Structures are given as structure tokens and as C-alpha cells.
Amino acid sequence: MLRVGEIGFDAPRALLARYGLSLVAVADATEIPGSYWGDTEAGIIGTTVYARADTPVHSLLHEACHLIVLPEDKRALVHTDATDSIEEEDATCYLQIVLADELPGVGSARLMEDMDRWGYTYRLGSTRAWFEQDAGEAQAFLRERGLL
């Protein structure tokens, strides 16, 4: 599982800033604010993503993408749980894979492997199969919002 500490905070911080988001590095062994899953998983509050060095990169991207797919006026209201919409969840998963290619040392292939290891599940059996063969609705959602 690729961790933020292995790639550093600078590249993810710059990527998130393009979408009007901030990335805050949380000290080791400190609880991550706004983390839905707890433990090492990234957190979100408003337009801020929180992560530690031991946070999985897929988690940081996933939580950030939850905010990116939301209309800007709704972002400020987010605390810990971004959505209960299947469409937004699918778009989030798709976008995190796309954005992984913009992080040096990550890439979409590695991210999809880590997503499978973490436990993401798709009806075609793997993240890659879903991304390549079954994500048309997620793509349409992202295109409608100018994110693809």
C-alpha cells in the first residue's frame, strides 16, 4: 500500500490546490480530523483534506475527489462524510484513478492495485475491470461537471 510519506505532501498539495482544496499534514500518531474510517484514513472538513505520512495515497485521493465532485457551495458543509449518492461515489472512484497519474510515483495502475488491496469491490471483480469496462455513468457524471 503506497503511503503519502513515500511520495511526500508537496505534489498532492499542489494537485488539490488546483481544485480549491487544501491539504493539511497531520502529525504522526495523531487522530486525523474528519476521517470517516479512522486509523490512517484521510479526513475531510469543508475544503480541507487531512492526512498523515502513513495515510494511503488512495485514501487521500478518494476523500479529495469526494470534495472535487461536489458543487463548490456544498463543499463548505462537508464534515467527515461527503455523500450518500451512488453517482457521486462512482465519480469519486473514477476521478481518483485519473488523478493518480498526475502524482509522481503513483499512477493509475498502482492506485487500482491498492484500491483492490484495501477492499474496494466492483461487480466485475476488480477496480481495473470496473474502470475500463463498467464506468460509463461515472465518466458521464464527470464530463457533465467539466472534470474529464
Secondary structure as UniProt FT lines:
FT   HELIX           4..7
FT   HELIX           10..17
FT   TURN            18..20
FT   STRAND          22..25
FT   TURN            28..29
FT   TURN            33..34
FT   TURN            39..40
FT   STRAND          43..45
FT   TURN            46..47
FT   STRAND          48..51
FT   TURN            53..54
FT   HELIX           57..69
FT   HELIX           72..75
FT   TURN            76..77
FT   HELIX           86..100
FT   TURN            101..102
FT   TURN            104..106
FT   HELIX           108..118
FT   TURN            123..124
FT   HELIX           127..133
FT   HELIX           136..144
FT   TURN            145..146
//
